[in-house]
Amino acid sequence: MEEAYLDLGRKILAEGHVKSDRTGTGTKSLFGYQMRFDLAAGFPLLTTKRVPFGLIKSELLWFLKGDTNIRYLLQHKNHIWDEWAFERYVQSPAYLGPDMTDFGRRSLVDEAFNEVYQQELHTFTERIIADEKFAAEFGELGNIYGAQWRHWATKNGGFIDQLQNVIEMIKKTPDSRRLIVSAWNPEDVPSMALPPCHTLFQFYVADGKLSCQLYQRSGDVFLGVPFNIASYALLTHLIAHETGLAVGEFIHTLGDAHLYLNHQEQMELQLTRPLSIPPTLVLNPAKKSIFDFEVADIQLENYHPQPAIKAPIAV
């Protein structure tokens, strides 16, 4: 199962087109790529490097709550969205600290600047946790995933809970071809801290099994895609749990699948490592609705990965 992801890494290294990108880092890129994962064969969390499942759980539950403020994430020791909130803060009149101009790229190449950057970022996140008013003003990321999944704004002033609607449709009309949730809202894209990378997903019910296909417009193959695979596999398991179905496949369709040029050595290292048997997902049977799950209700058994491989994030 993990070979589907490793094959993507091999193909990009061998055949990827070298392209410029928004971050200035540069990538090797392929357009239009699909992976399939049989969820009945095990949970698709990579074993050739450790992937922090706790971060995946808390981020997905954050989406399910319809939350768009990083305070919940920070309270669960999840820092994967910090930089985007911090970027908004340092561009505001309220920020009075050291100059953070072009901080995302400078922090990767200037060691002294990176130390200052990390100190400022740490101070920012500590204040988000401690100060609810500050968090309300500067912890927001705009109408990103959670808002679109649970509170899609309508032109008449109402909203659509896309995820709840899809769950009800799976229960009542499982053969529908409209089991779709979209995060790409063109009106809201300009105000989002990061426009949705995983833009649309669709469910399919057959033979008592629930499958999910994700269309992802942009995929950071080394850092982001392993998270995305596990997150949508988890979402499929949770919805199958609520709707009384077994799990089928997770199908991951990528638009621009890219490997940042400063991740090539890390990918090459990962490709040399042996695979382990995939872990098993265990959900709390007492929880019936996906919206009732907490972090402790979702556990993995028999996860035995190789050590983590560090790589810089491109902001």
TORFIBA-797922 format. One line per 4 residues: number of its first residue (from 0); their letters; for each residue x, y, z negated of N, C-alpha, C, O. Coordinates in steps of 0.05 Angstrom, whole numbers, padded with zeros to 5 digits. Example, Ala and Ser with C-alpha at 12.3 -4.5 7.8 and 13.67 -1.06 7.14 Angstrom:
! residues 2
0> AS> 00264,-00114,-00156,00246,-00090,-00156,00264,-00066,-00156,00285,-00066,-00169; 00257,-00045,-00142,00273,-00021,-00143,00258,00001,-00157,00268,00023,-00161
***
This chain:
! residues 315
0> MEEA> 00017,-00024,00000,00000,00000,00000,00017,00025,00000,00012,00044,00015; 00038,00026,-00017,00056,00049,-00018,00071,00053,00008,00080,00075,00014; 00074,00031,00023,00089,00032,00048,00076,00052,00067,00090,00064,00084; 00050,00056,00065,00037,00076,00083,00049,00103,00079,00053,00118,00098
4> YLDL> 00054,00111,00054,00066,00137,00048,00096,00137,00057,00105,00156,00069; 00110,00116,00051,00139,00115,00057,00143,00115,00088,00162,00127,00098; 00124,00103,00103,00126,00104,00132,00123,00133,00142,00136,00141,00161; 00106,00149,00129,00104,00177,00136,00130,00191,00131,00139,00207,00148
8> GRKI> 00143,00186,00108,00169,00199,00103,00190,00191,00124,00204,00209,00133; 00191,00166,00132,00210,00157,00152,00204,00171,00179,00223,00180,00193; 00179,00173,00186,00172,00184,00212,00179,00214,00214,00188,00223,00234; 00174,00229,00192,00180,00257,00192,00210,00261,00194,00220,00278,00209
12> LAEG> 00226,00246,00179,00255,00249,00180,00265,00243,00208,00284,00256,00217; 00253,00223,00221,00263,00215,00248,00252,00232,00270,00266,00237,00290; 00227,00241,00268,00213,00253,00291,00202,00281,00285,00191,00294,00304; 00204,00291,00261,00191,00316,00254,00202,00340,00270,00226,00341,00276
16> HVKS> 00184,00359,00276,00192,00383,00290,00201,00404,00269,00188,00408,00249; 00224,00416,00274,00234,00436,00255,00219,00462,00260,00218,00472,00282; 00206,00472,00239,00189,00495,00241,00195,00515,00218,00203,00507,00196; 00190,00541,00223,00190,00561,00202,00164,00558,00186,00145,00545,00195
20> DRTG> 00163,00571,00163,00138,00570,00147,00136,00595,00130,00154,00611,00128; 00113,00597,00117,00106,00621,00101,00126,00626,00079,00132,00649,00072; 00138,00605,00067,00156,00609,00044,00184,00616,00053,00200,00624,00036; 00191,00613,00078,00218,00619,00088,00237,00596,00084,00261,00598,00089
24> TGTK> 00228,00573,00074,00245,00550,00068,00251,00534,00093,00274,00524,00096; 00232,00531,00111,00235,00514,00135,00226,00486,00130,00229,00476,00107; 00215,00473,00150,00204,00446,00147,00210,00429,00171,00218,00439,00193; 00208,00402,00167,00204,00383,00189,00175,00375,00188,00164,00369,00167
28> SLFG> 00161,00376,00211,00132,00375,00210,00121,00356,00232,00133,00354,00254; 00100,00342,00226,00084,00327,00245,00055,00337,00244,00046,00345,00222; 00041,00335,00266,00013,00344,00266,-00005,00321,00272,-00003,00308,00293; -00023,00316,00254,-00043,00294,00258,-00031,00267,00250,-00018,00254,00266
32> YQMR> -00036,00259,00225,-00025,00234,00215,-00045,00222,00195,-00058,00237,00180; -00049,00196,00196,-00068,00184,00178,-00057,00160,00163,-00042,00144,00174; -00063,00158,00137,-00056,00136,00120,-00081,00124,00108,-00101,00138,00103; -00080,00097,00103,-00103,00083,00091,-00093,00068,00067,-00072,00055,00067
36> FDLA> -00109,00069,00046,-00103,00056,00020,-00127,00039,00011,-00149,00050,00008; -00123,00013,00007,-00143,-00004,-00003,-00144,-00002,-00033,-00126,-00012,-00047; -00164,00012,-00044,-00164,00018,-00073,-00170,-00007,-00089,-00164,-00007,-00113; -00180,-00028,-00077,-00184,-00053,-00092,-00158,-00068,-00096,-00156,-00086,-00113
40> AGFP> -00137,-00060,-00082,-00110,-00073,-00084,-00093,-00061,-00105,-00070,-00069,-00109; -00103,-00041,-00119,-00088,-00027,-00140,-00090,00003,-00137,-00099,00013,-00116; -00082,00017,-00157,-00084,00046,-00156,-00060,00058,-00142,-00037,00051,-00149; -00064,00075,-00122,-00041,00084,-00105,-00025,00107,-00116,-00023,00128,-00104
44> LLTT> -00013,00102,-00139,00006,00120,-00151,00034,00110,-00145,00040,00086,-00150; 00051,00126,-00133,00077,00117,-00123,00093,00104,-00145,00093,00113,-00168; 00108,00083,-00137,00126,00070,-00156,00155,00074,-00149,00173,00068,-00165; 00161,00084,-00125,00189,00090,-00117,00199,00115,-00130,00223,00121,-00128
48> KRVP> 00182,00130,-00144,00190,00152,-00162,00167,00155,-00181,00144,00150,-00175; 00173,00165,-00205,00152,00170,-00225,00136,00194,-00217,00147,00216,-00211; 00109,00191,-00216,00091,00213,-00210,00075,00217,-00236,00063,00198,-00246; 00074,00242,-00247,00061,00247,-00273,00031,00245,-00271,00018,00265,-00264
52> FGLI> 00020,00223,-00278,-00009,00218,-00276,-00025,00237,-00294,-00047,00244,-00288; -00013,00244,-00317,-00027,00262,-00335,-00034,00289,-00322,-00056,00300,-00326; -00016,00299,-00305,-00021,00324,-00290,-00043,00320,-00270,-00060,00338,-00266; -00044,00297,-00257,-00064,00291,-00237,-00092,00290,-00250,-00111,00301,-00240
56> KSEL> -00093,00276,-00273,-00119,00274,-00287,-00129,00302,-00295,-00152,00308,-00290; -00112,00318,-00308,-00122,00343,-00319,-00129,00363,-00296,-00148,00378,-00298; -00114,00362,-00274,-00121,00379,-00252,-00148,00371,-00240,-00165,00389,-00234; -00152,00345,-00235,-00178,00337,-00224,-00201,00344,-00242,-00222,00353,-00233
60> LWFL> -00198,00339,-00268,-00220,00346,-00287,-00225,00376,-00287,-00248,00385,-00290; -00204,00392,-00283,-00206,00421,-00280,-00223,00428,-00256,-00241,00445,-00258; -00218,00415,-00233,-00234,00419,-00209,-00263,00411,-00215,-00282,00426,-00208; -00267,00388,-00228,-00295,00378,-00233,-00311,00397,-00251,-00335,00398,-00248
64> KGDT> -00297,00412,-00268,-00311,00431,-00285,-00319,00456,-00270,-00334,00473,-00280; -00308,00459,-00246,-00313,00484,-00231,-00296,00507,-00240,-00301,00530,-00234; -00275,00500,-00255,-00257,00520,-00268,-00237,00530,-00247,-00227,00515,-00230; -00230,00556,-00249,-00209,00567,-00231,-00189,00584,-00247,-00173,00599,-00236
68> NIRY> -00189,00580,-00274,-00170,00594,-00291,-00150,00575,-00302,-00157,00553,-00311; -00124,00582,-00301,-00103,00563,-00309,-00103,00557,-00339,-00087,00540,-00348; -00119,00571,-00355,-00118,00567,-00384,-00123,00538,-00392,-00110,00527,-00409; -00144,00526,-00379,-00150,00498,-00385,-00126,00480,-00379,-00119,00463,-00395
72> LLQH> -00113,00485,-00357,-00089,00469,-00349,-00067,00472,-00370,-00055,00453,-00378; -00062,00497,-00377,-00040,00502,-00397,-00046,00489,-00424,-00028,00479,-00437; -00071,00489,-00431,-00079,00476,-00456,-00074,00446,-00455,-00072,00433,-00476; -00072,00435,-00431,-00066,00406,-00427,-00038,00402,-00417,-00031,00381,-00405
76> KNHI> -00021,00422,-00422,00008,00421,-00415,00012,00415,-00385,00030,00401,-00377; -00005,00427,-00369,-00003,00425,-00340,00005,00451,-00328,-00010,00471,-00331; 00028,00452,-00315,00039,00477,-00306,00041,00479,-00275,00055,00495,-00264; 00025,00462,-00261,00029,00461,-00232,00017,00485,-00217,00023,00488,-00193
80> WDEW> 00001,00501,-00230,-00010,00524,-00217,00001,00550,-00228,-00008,00572,-00220; 00020,00549,-00246,00030,00573,-00260,00040,00594,-00240,00033,00618,-00243; 00056,00586,-00221,00070,00606,-00204,00050,00623,-00188,00056,00647,-00184; 00028,00612,-00180,00009,00627,-00164,-00006,00648,-00181,-00010,00671,-00172
84> AFER> -00012,00641,-00206,-00024,00661,-00224,-00004,00682,-00231,-00010,00706,-00232; 00021,00674,-00237,00042,00692,-00244,00048,00712,-00222,00053,00736,-00227; 00048,00703,-00197,00052,00721,-00174,00032,00743,-00173,00038,00766,-00168; 00007,00736,-00179,-00014,00757,-00179,-00009,00777,-00202,-00013,00801,-00199
88> YVQS> -00001,00766,-00225,00004,00784,-00248,00026,00804,-00242,00023,00828,-00248; 00049,00794,-00232,00072,00812,-00228,00067,00833,-00206,00081,00853,-00204; 00047,00828,-00190,00039,00848,-00169,00019,00868,-00179,00011,00886,-00164; 00010,00865,-00204,-00011,00882,-00215,00002,00906,-00230,00025,00903,-00239
92> PAYL> -00012,00928,-00234,-00001,00951,-00249,00004,00944,-00279,00019,00958,-00292; -00008,00922,-00289,-00005,00915,-00317,00023,00903,-00323,00031,00903,-00346; 00036,00894,-00302,00062,00881,-00307,00084,00902,-00309,00087,00919,-00291; 00099,00902,-00331,00119,00922,-00337,00147,00910,-00341,00165,00923,-00351
96> GPDM> 00150,00885,-00333,00176,00871,-00338,00195,00875,-00315,00192,00894,-00299; 00217,00859,-00314,00237,00861,-00293,00225,00858,-00265,00204,00845,-00262; 00239,00869,-00245,00229,00868,-00218,00229,00839,-00209,00249,00825,-00209; 00205,00830,-00200,00202,00803,-00191,00196,00802,-00161,00184,00783,-00151
100> TDFG> 00204,00823,-00146,00200,00824,-00117,00212,00800,-00104,00235,00793,-00109; 00196,00787,-00087,00205,00763,-00073,00214,00741,-00092,00233,00726,-00086; 00201,00740,-00115,00211,00723,-00137,00211,00693,-00129,00228,00678,-00138; 00192,00685,-00113,00190,00656,-00106,00215,00646,-00092,00225,00625,-00099
104> RRSL> 00225,00661,-00073,00249,00652,-00058,00275,00658,-00074,00293,00642,-00074; 00276,00682,-00086,00301,00689,-00101,00306,00670,-00123,00330,00664,-00129; 00285,00660,-00136,00289,00643,-00159,00302,00616,-00152,00313,00602,-00168; 00300,00609,-00126,00311,00584,-00117,00341,00585,-00111,00355,00565,-00111
108> VDEA> 00351,00610,-00105,00379,00612,-00096,00397,00629,-00115,00421,00628,-00113; 00385,00644,-00133,00400,00661,-00151,00397,00651,-00180,00375,00654,-00192; 00418,00639,-00190,00415,00626,-00217,00409,00646,-00239,00392,00640,-00256; 00421,00670,-00239,00416,00690,-00259,00387,00700,-00257,00373,00702,-00277
112> FNEV> 00378,00705,-00233,00351,00714,-00229,00331,00692,-00237,00311,00698,-00249; 00338,00667,-00231,00320,00645,-00238,00316,00643,-00268,00294,00637,-00277; 00338,00649,-00284,00335,00648,-00313,00316,00669,-00323,00299,00664,-00340; 00318,00693,-00311,00300,00715,-00319,00271,00708,-00311,00252,00712,-00326
116> YQQE> 00269,00697,-00286,00242,00689,-00276,00229,00669,-00294,00205,00672,-00301; 00244,00648,-00302,00233,00628,-00320,00225,00639,-00347,00205,00631,-00358; 00241,00658,-00357,00234,00670,-00383,00208,00686,-00381,00190,00684,-00398; 00205,00702,-00359,00181,00717,-00355,00157,00699,-00350,00135,00705,-00361
120> LHTF> 00161,00678,-00335,00139,00659,-00330,00130,00646,-00356,00106,00642,-00361; 00149,00638,-00373,00143,00625,-00399,00127,00645,-00417,00107,00637,-00429; 00136,00670,-00418,00121,00690,-00434,00093,00693,-00424,00074,00695,-00440; 00090,00693,-00397,00064,00696,-00385,00045,00673,-00393,00022,00677,-00401
124> TERI> 00055,00648,-00390,00038,00625,-00396,00031,00623,-00426,00009,00615,-00433; 00050,00630,-00443,00044,00630,-00472,00022,00651,-00478,00005,00645,-00495; 00023,00673,-00465,00003,00693,-00470,-00025,00685,-00459,-00045,00691,-00471; -00025,00671,-00437,-00050,00660,-00426,-00063,00642,-00447,-00088,00643,-00451
128> IADE> -00048,00625,-00459,-00058,00606,-00479,-00069,00621,-00504,-00090,00615,-00515; -00053,00641,-00513,-00059,00654,-00538,-00080,00676,-00537,-00094,00681,-00556; -00083,00688,-00513,-00100,00712,-00511,-00122,00707,-00490,-00117,00708,-00466; -00146,00702,-00500,-00168,00695,-00482,-00174,00718,-00463,-00181,00713,-00439
132> KFAA> -00173,00743,-00472,-00179,00766,-00455,-00158,00768,-00433,-00165,00773,-00410; -00133,00765,-00440,-00111,00766,-00420,-00115,00744,-00400,-00111,00748,-00376; -00122,00720,-00409,-00126,00697,-00391,-00149,00703,-00372,-00147,00696,-00348; -00170,00715,-00382,-00193,00721,-00365,-00185,00740,-00342,-00196,00738,-00320
136> EFGE> -00167,00758,-00348,-00159,00778,-00328,-00137,00767,-00309,-00137,00773,-00285; -00118,00752,-00320,-00094,00745,-00304,-00090,00715,-00300,-00072,00707,-00286; -00108,00698,-00312,-00106,00670,-00307,-00122,00660,-00284,-00120,00636,-00276; -00138,00678,-00272,-00156,00670,-00250,-00141,00667,-00224,-00122,00683,-00218
140> LGNI> -00149,00648,-00208,-00136,00643,-00182,-00155,00648,-00158,-00148,00642,-00135; -00178,00660,-00164,-00197,00664,-00142,-00215,00640,-00139,-00213,00621,-00155; -00232,00641,-00119,-00251,00619,-00115,-00239,00595,-00101,-00246,00589,-00078; -00220,00582,-00115,-00206,00559,-00104,-00224,00534,-00108,-00248,00536,-00111
144> YGAQ> -00211,00510,-00108,-00226,00485,-00106,-00250,00482,-00124,-00272,00477,-00115; -00246,00486,-00150,-00269,00482,-00169,-00293,00499,-00162,-00316,00490,-00164; -00288,00524,-00155,-00310,00542,-00148,-00325,00532,-00123,-00350,00533,-00123; -00310,00524,-00103,-00323,00515,-00078,-00337,00488,-00082,-00359,00484,-00071
148> WRHW> -00326,00470,-00097,-00339,00444,-00102,-00364,00446,-00118,-00384,00433,-00112; -00364,00464,-00138,-00386,00465,-00157,-00404,00490,-00156,-00426,00489,-00165; -00393,00512,-00144,-00408,00537,-00144,-00404,00552,-00117,-00397,00575,-00117; -00409,00539,-00095,-00407,00552,-00069,-00428,00574,-00067,-00452,00568,-00069
152> ATKN> -00419,00599,-00065,-00438,00621,-00065,-00453,00622,-00039,-00442,00618,-00017; -00479,00628,-00041,-00496,00631,-00018,-00503,00660,-00013,-00500,00677,-00031; -00512,00666,00011,-00517,00694,00019,-00541,00706,00005,-00544,00731,00004; -00558,00689,-00007,-00581,00700,-00022,-00575,00703,-00052,-00594,00708,-00068
156> GGFI> -00550,00700,-00060,-00542,00705,-00088,-00542,00680,-00105,-00536,00681,-00129; -00549,00657,-00093,-00549,00632,-00108,-00522,00617,-00105,-00502,00629,-00096; -00523,00591,-00111,-00499,00575,-00107,-00507,00546,-00101,-00529,00538,-00107; -00488,00531,-00090,-00492,00503,-00083,-00471,00487,-00099,-00447,00492,-00098
160> DQLQ> -00481,00467,-00114,-00463,00448,-00127,-00459,00425,-00108,-00473,00405,-00109; -00439,00428,-00091,-00434,00408,-00070,-00429,00380,-00081,-00440,00360,-00071; -00413,00379,-00102,-00405,00353,-00113,-00429,00338,-00125,-00433,00315,-00120; -00445,00353,-00141,-00468,00340,-00153,-00488,00331,-00132,-00499,00309,-00134
164> NVIE> -00491,00348,-00111,-00509,00340,-00089,-00500,00315,-00075,-00516,00298,-00069; -00474,00313,-00070,-00463,00289,-00056,-00467,00264,-00073,-00474,00243,-00063; -00463,00266,-00100,-00467,00243,-00117,-00496,00234,-00116,-00501,00210,-00115; -00514,00252,-00117,-00543,00245,-00115,-00549,00232,-00088,-00566,00214,-00087
168> MIKK> -00537,00242,-00067,-00542,00231,-00041,-00531,00202,-00039,-00543,00185,-00027; -00507,00198,-00051,-00496,00171,-00051,-00515,00151,-00065,-00518,00129,-00056; -00528,00161,-00086,-00546,00144,-00101,-00572,00139,-00085,-00583,00117,-00086; -00582,00159,-00072,-00609,00158,-00059,-00608,00151,-00029,-00625,00136,-00020
172> TPDS> -00588,00162,-00015,-00586,00157,00014,-00558,00150,00021,-00544,00165,00035; -00548,00127,00013,-00520,00120,00016,-00511,00117,00045,-00487,00118,00050; -00529,00114,00064,-00521,00112,00092,-00519,00139,00106,-00514,00140,00130; -00524,00160,00091,-00522,00187,00103,-00495,00192,00114,-00474,00184,00103
176> RRLI> -00494,00207,00136,-00469,00216,00148,-00462,00244,00139,-00445,00258,00151; -00476,00254,00118,-00472,00281,00109,-00460,00282,00080,-00465,00301,00066; -00446,00261,00073,-00435,00260,00046,-00408,00275,00045,-00387,00263,00042; -00410,00301,00048,-00387,00318,00053,-00385,00340,00032,-00405,00352,00024
180> VSAW> -00360,00346,00023,-00354,00369,00006,-00332,00385,00020,-00312,00374,00028; -00337,00411,00023,-00317,00428,00036,-00306,00449,00016,-00321,00461,00001; -00280,00452,00016,-00267,00473,00000,-00260,00497,00016,-00252,00518,00005; -00262,00495,00043,-00253,00516,00061,-00277,00535,00065,-00295,00529,00081
184> NPED> -00277,00557,00052,-00298,00578,00054,-00285,00602,00066,-00271,00617,00052; -00288,00607,00092,-00274,00629,00106,-00277,00656,00092,-00258,00673,00093; -00300,00662,00080,-00304,00687,00067,-00286,00691,00043,-00278,00713,00036; -00281,00668,00028,-00266,00670,00004,-00236,00665,00007,-00220,00672,-00011
188> VPSM> -00228,00655,00030,-00199,00648,00034,-00181,00672,00028,-00161,00668,00014; -00187,00696,00038,-00168,00718,00033,-00164,00725,00003,-00143,00736,-00004; -00183,00719,-00014,-00181,00726,-00042,-00170,00703,-00059,-00167,00706,-00084; -00164,00680,-00047,-00154,00657,-00062,-00124,00660,-00067,-00110,00670,-00049
192> ALPP> -00114,00651,-00090,-00086,00652,-00095,-00071,00633,-00075,-00049,00639,-00067; -00084,00611,-00068,-00073,00593,-00048,-00097,00581,-00033,-00113,00567,-00045; -00099,00587,-00007,-00121,00575,00009,-00120,00544,00007,-00099,00533,00006; -00144,00531,00006,-00144,00502,00002,-00127,00487,00022,-00130,00491,00047
196> CHTL> -00110,00470,00013,-00095,00452,00030,-00111,00427,00036,-00113,00419,00059; -00124,00416,00015,-00143,00393,00020,-00170,00406,00024,-00183,00415,00005; -00179,00407,00049,-00201,00425,00056,-00228,00412,00057,-00248,00426,00051; -00230,00386,00063,-00256,00374,00066,-00254,00344,00060,-00234,00331,00069
200> FQFY> -00273,00332,00046,-00273,00303,00042,-00302,00293,00046,-00322,00306,00041; -00303,00267,00055,-00328,00254,00063,-00328,00226,00051,-00308,00212,00051; -00351,00218,00041,-00355,00191,00030,-00370,00173,00050,-00385,00183,00067; -00366,00147,00046,-00378,00127,00064,-00384,00103,00047,-00367,00093,00032
204> VADG> -00408,00093,00049,-00417,00069,00033,-00423,00046,00052,-00438,00049,00070; -00410,00023,00046,-00415,-00001,00062,-00408,-00025,00045,-00387,-00025,00031; -00424,-00046,00046,-00419,-00071,00032,-00416,-00066,00002,-00400,-00080,-00011; -00430,-00047,-00009,-00429,-00042,-00038,-00403,-00028,-00046,-00397,-00027,-00070
208> KLSC> -00388,-00017,-00027,-00363,-00003,-00034,-00364,00026,-00025,-00376,00033,-00005; -00351,00043,-00041,-00349,00071,-00035,-00321,00077,-00024,-00301,00071,-00037; -00320,00089,00000,-00295,00098,00011,-00295,00129,00014,-00317,00141,00015; -00272,00140,00016,-00269,00169,00018,-00248,00176,00039,-00227,00163,00039
212> QLYQ> -00254,00195,00056,-00234,00205,00074,-00230,00235,00069,-00249,00251,00067; -00204,00243,00066,-00197,00270,00062,-00184,00282,00087,-00167,00269,00099; -00192,00306,00095,-00177,00321,00115,-00161,00342,00100,-00173,00359,00087; -00135,00341,00103,-00117,00360,00090,-00103,00376,00112,-00088,00365,00128
216> RSGD> -00107,00402,00112,-00096,00419,00134,-00066,00421,00132,-00052,00424,00153; -00055,00419,00108,-00027,00424,00103,-00018,00406,00080,-00030,00407,00058; 00003,00390,00084,00012,00371,00064,00042,00372,00059,00057,00366,00077; 00050,00380,00035,00078,00380,00026,00084,00351,00020,00077,00341,-00002
220> VFLG> 00097,00337,00038,00099,00307,00037,00113,00297,00012,00105,00277,00001; 00135,00311,00004,00150,00300,-00018,00137,00306,-00045,00134,00288,-00062; 00129,00331,-00050,00118,00338,-00076,00088,00336,-00077,00077,00325,-00097; 00074,00347,-00057,00045,00350,-00060,00029,00325,-00052,00010,00318,-00066
224> VPFN> 00036,00312,-00030,00020,00290,-00020,00017,00267,-00039,-00005,00255,-00041; 00038,00259,-00054,00034,00238,-00074,00013,00245,-00095,-00003,00228,-00104; 00011,00270,-00103,-00010,00280,-00121,-00037,00277,-00108,-00056,00268,-00120; -00039,00286,-00082,-00064,00286,-00068,-00075,00258,-00065,-00099,00253,-00068
228> IASY> -00058,00239,-00058,-00066,00211,-00055,-00079,00201,-00081,-00100,00190,-00081; -00064,00205,-00103,-00074,00195,-00129,-00099,00210,-00138,-00117,00198,-00150; -00100,00236,-00133,-00123,00252,-00142,-00149,00243,-00128,-00169,00240,-00141; -00148,00240,-00102,-00172,00232,-00088,-00179,00202,-00092,-00202,00195,-00090
232> ALLT> -00159,00186,-00097,-00164,00158,-00105,-00179,00158,-00131,-00198,00143,-00135; -00170,00175,-00150,-00183,00177,-00176,-00212,00188,-00173,-00230,00177,-00185; -00215,00208,-00156,-00242,00219,-00152,-00261,00197,-00141,-00284,00195,-00149; -00251,00181,-00122,-00267,00159,-00110,-00274,00139,-00132,-00297,00130,-00133
236> HLIA> -00255,00132,-00149,-00261,00113,-00171,-00283,00125,-00189,-00301,00110,-00197; -00280,00150,-00196,-00299,00162,-00215,-00327,00163,-00203,-00347,00156,-00217; -00330,00170,-00178,-00356,00171,-00165,-00368,00143,-00161,-00392,00139,-00165; -00351,00124,-00154,-00360,00096,-00152,-00370,00086,-00180,-00390,00072,-00181
240> HETG> -00356,00094,-00201,-00364,00087,-00228,-00392,00097,-00234,-00409,00083,-00245; -00397,00123,-00228,-00423,00135,-00234,-00445,00123,-00216,-00468,00119,-00226; -00439,00116,-00192,-00460,00107,-00173,-00463,00077,-00172,-00479,00067,-00157; -00448,00063,-00188,-00451,00034,-00190,-00439,00019,-00166,-00449,-00003,-00160
244> LAVG> -00420,00030,-00153,-00407,00018,-00129,-00379,00008,-00136,-00367,00018,-00155; -00369,-00010,-00120,-00341,-00018,-00121,-00326,00003,-00104,-00338,00018,-00089; -00299,00003,-00107,-00283,00021,-00090,-00275,00007,-00064,-00270,-00017,-00064; -00274,00023,-00043,-00266,00014,-00017,-00239,00025,-00010,-00219,00019,-00023
248> EFIH> -00238,00042,00011,-00212,00053,00019,-00211,00083,00013,-00231,00097,00011; -00186,00093,00010,-00181,00122,00012,-00166,00126,00038,-00145,00114,00042; -00177,00143,00055,-00165,00149,00081,-00155,00178,00080,-00171,00196,00075; -00129,00182,00085,-00117,00208,00082,-00109,00218,00109,-00090,00207,00121
252> TLGD> -00123,00238,00119,-00117,00249,00146,-00104,00277,00142,-00115,00294,00129; -00080,00279,00153,-00064,00304,00150,-00063,00320,00176,-00060,00308,00197; -00066,00346,00174,-00062,00364,00196,-00032,00368,00199,-00018,00353,00213; -00021,00388,00186,00008,00394,00186,00020,00379,00163,00019,00388,00140
256> AHLY> 00032,00356,00168,00047,00341,00148,00076,00349,00149,00089,00344,00169; 00086,00361,00128,00113,00372,00130,00130,00365,00106,00121,00361,00083; 00156,00362,00112,00177,00357,00092,00194,00382,00092,00207,00389,00112; 00195,00396,00069,00212,00420,00067,00242,00411,00071,00250,00390,00063
260> LNHQ> 00257,00428,00085,00284,00422,00091,00301,00417,00066,00321,00402,00067; 00294,00429,00044,00309,00424,00019,00298,00401,00003,00304,00397,-00020; 00281,00384,00017,00271,00359,00004,00281,00334,00020,00274,00312,00013; 00297,00339,00040,00305,00316,00057,00322,00295,00042,00317,00271,00044
264> EQME> 00341,00305,00026,00358,00286,00012,00341,00270,-00009,00346,00246,-00013; 00322,00284,-00021,00305,00270,-00041,00288,00248,-00027,00285,00226,-00038; 00277,00254,-00004,00261,00235,00011,00278,00211,00019,00270,00188,00017; 00303,00217,00029,00321,00195,00037,00328,00177,00013,00329,00153,00016
268> LQLT> 00332,00189,-00011,00337,00173,-00035,00313,00156,-00041,00316,00132,-00047; 00289,00167,-00040,00265,00152,-00047,00262,00128,-00029,00253,00107,-00037; 00269,00131,-00003,00265,00109,00016,00284,00086,00011,00280,00064,00022; 00305,00090,-00005,00323,00068,-00011,00314,00051,-00035,00326,00031,-00041
272> RPLS> 00293,00060,-00049,00286,00048,-00074,00266,00025,-00070,00250,00025,-00051; 00267,00005,-00088,00248,-00018,-00086,00220,-00010,-00096,00217,00008,-00113; 00200,-00023,-00085,00173,-00018,-00094,00166,-00037,-00117,00177,-00058,-00120; 00147,-00028,-00134,00136,-00044,-00155,00106,-00050,-00149,00094,-00037,-00132
276> IPPT> 00095,-00068,-00164,00066,-00073,-00161,00051,-00048,-00170,00057,-00037,-00191; 00030,-00040,-00155,00016,-00016,-00163,00001,-00019,-00189,-00007,-00041,-00196; -00003,00003,-00204,-00016,00001,-00230,-00046,-00003,-00227,-00057,-00003,-00205; -00059,-00007,-00250,-00088,-00011,-00251,-00101,00013,-00265,-00092,00021,-00286
280> LVLN> -00122,00023,-00254,-00137,00045,-00266,-00158,00034,-00285,-00172,00015,-00278; -00160,00046,-00309,-00180,00038,-00329,-00196,00063,-00337,-00185,00082,-00347; -00223,00062,-00332,-00241,00083,-00340,-00257,00076,-00364,-00265,00052,-00367; -00263,00095,-00381,-00280,00091,-00404,-00308,00083,-00395,-00322,00099,-00384
284> PAKK> -00317,00058,-00401,-00343,00049,-00391,-00367,00064,-00405,-00389,00063,-00395; -00361,00077,-00428,-00382,00091,-00442,-00390,00117,-00428,-00412,00127,-00432; -00373,00127,-00411,-00379,00152,-00397,-00393,00145,-00371,-00383,00129,-00355; -00416,00157,-00366,-00433,00150,-00343,-00431,00171,-00321,-00432,00164,-00297
288> SIFD> -00428,00196,-00328,-00426,00218,-00309,-00397,00226,-00306,-00382,00228,-00325; -00389,00232,-00281,-00361,00240,-00277,-00355,00266,-00292,-00333,00272,-00298; -00376,00282,-00296,-00372,00308,-00309,-00369,00306,-00339,-00364,00326,-00353; -00372,00282,-00350,-00369,00278,-00379,-00341,00268,-00386,-00334,00266,-00409
292> FEVA> -00325,00261,-00366,-00299,00249,-00371,-00279,00270,-00382,-00279,00293,-00374; -00263,00261,-00401,-00241,00276,-00412,-00215,00261,-00405,-00216,00239,-00395; -00193,00274,-00410,-00167,00263,-00402,-00163,00235,-00414,-00153,00217,-00401; -00170,00232,-00439,-00166,00207,-00453,-00183,00184,-00443,-00177,00160,-00448
296> DIQL> -00204,00190,-00427,-00222,00169,-00416,-00210,00156,-00391,-00222,00138,-00381; -00188,00166,-00382,-00176,00156,-00357,-00148,00146,-00363,-00131,00162,-00371; -00143,00121,-00359,-00116,00109,-00366,-00106,00092,-00344,-00121,00081,-00327; -00080,00089,-00343,-00066,00070,-00325,-00054,00047,-00341,-00045,00051,-00363
300> ENYH> -00055,00023,-00329,-00041,00000,-00341,-00021,-00010,-00321,-00025,-00010,-00297; 00002,-00019,-00332,00023,-00032,-00316,00035,-00013,-00295,00038,-00021,-00272; 00041,00011,-00303,00054,00030,-00285,00084,00029,-00291,00093,00037,-00313; 00100,00018,-00272,00129,00015,-00277,00144,00027,-00253,00155,00012,-00236
304> PQPA> 00146,00053,-00253,00159,00066,-00230,00189,00069,-00233,00200,00065,-00255; 00202,00076,-00211,00230,00085,-00212,00231,00113,-00224,00210,00126,-00226; 00254,00123,-00232,00255,00150,-00244,00246,00172,-00226,00246,00169,-00201; 00237,00194,-00238,00229,00217,-00222,00252,00228,-00206,00275,00225,-00213
308> IKAP> 00245,00242,-00184,00265,00255,-00167,00257,00285,-00166,00236,00291,-00156; 00274,00302,-00176,00268,00330,-00177,00272,00343,-00150,00290,00336,-00135; 00255,00363,-00144,00257,00378,-00119,00244,00406,-00124,00225,00408,-00139; 00255,00427,-00112,00244,00454,-00117,00217,00457,-00103,00213,00446,-00081
312> IAV> 00199,00472,-00115,00173,00478,-00103,00175,00504,-00087,00188,00523,-00095; 00163,00504,-00063,00163,00527,-00046,00137,00543,-00052,00115,00532,-00048; 00139,00568,-00061,00116,00584,-00068,00109,00603,-00046,00090,00618,-00048
***
